[in-house]
Every structure is written in C-alpha cells, then in structure tokens.
Amino acid sequence: MFCGSSRGSDPLYAETARALGQVLAEAGIAVVYGGSSVGLMGELADAALAAGGKVIGVLPQALAHREIGHAGLTELRIVQSMHERKALMAELADGFIAMPGGIGTFEEIFEVWTWAQLGHHAKPCSLLNVDGFYDGLISFLDSVVDRQFIKPVNRDMLLIARDPATLLAKLRAYEAPQVTQWIQSDQS
C-alpha cells in the first residue's frame, strides 16, 4: 500500500483511505504499508485496525526517530534504509495499491510496476483513482503507449479503479501476463 503522509486538500482522500482499510480488513487482507501514523497512511491503518484487520508497517529508522511511526500496529518493522523498506514491503505484499500521494508514492508504484514488467513478480499493481486524482497520469501513460514507449500489455498490468470495492475485485481477478524475465532480481 502506497499513499501520502499528508491528508491532501480534499477530505475525500482520507475518507477513501478509511474505506479501503475497512474493505481490506473485512476481506481478511493484511495491510502492508509505510508504518506512519500521519496522513493517508495513518487513516488507512487506523481504519483497518478498527475493523479487526492485520496491519504491518515498515519504517526506516530515520523516520522512526521522528516519532511518526504508528504505535498501534499489529507489527512494526524498523529497517535501516528506504531501499530496505521498499524491498521488504514488496516481499510481504501480495499486491500493490497506490492512493493519492506525492513523489514517494509515485516512485514506489512505478518501481513495483517496473519489477512486474521485468518479471520479478506476478503481483498486481494498481491505482485507486480517488476523485480523478490520477486522471492526468493515466492520460499521460496512455499517450506513452501511443508513442510506443510502453507496450499495451505492460500498461494493462496497472489496474485502475475509483473505489475500494471495485479495485479489490480487479486485484482478485488479476492474472499476470506472461513476460520474459529480462534480468534476475539480484541484477537490478
């Protein structure tokens, strides 16, 4: 789960984070996320926990010292670096959802989507397009396909929905395309 450490400008973002946390918990799906108690991350974690869900946070030591780590999680793993954080989150997760967020959120979803394209994993990657947050990005990605820098099969690997229930259904139905593994994970 990738999302902002900010709540953003629209209360709908936090409302949707809470709805997603509840939907995942009710479906028996553990949340693996960045471990923060603030922003959309905190909203998501609190809602999943309140609904009886399991929530695993992965937080770099440098951020833990700033006391933004969520103290009420099922499990909080402290790692040494952002690289370790992303690797452990990718290992623990069965799929990836990006909600509204900033540079870190974008970087995280693009990295796991790239790993899927390269054949490092067959896990679904997705955008929860709350109130059209990702519309501009989606249009841009489609134009990149038109310009033949992204293959349609790779673009189709990025699932998109506007609400948590629809996105969860898409994640459950996802079947990874057959891709040629270009490099081994230890070479990336």
Disulfide bonds with the S-S distance in Angstrom:
none
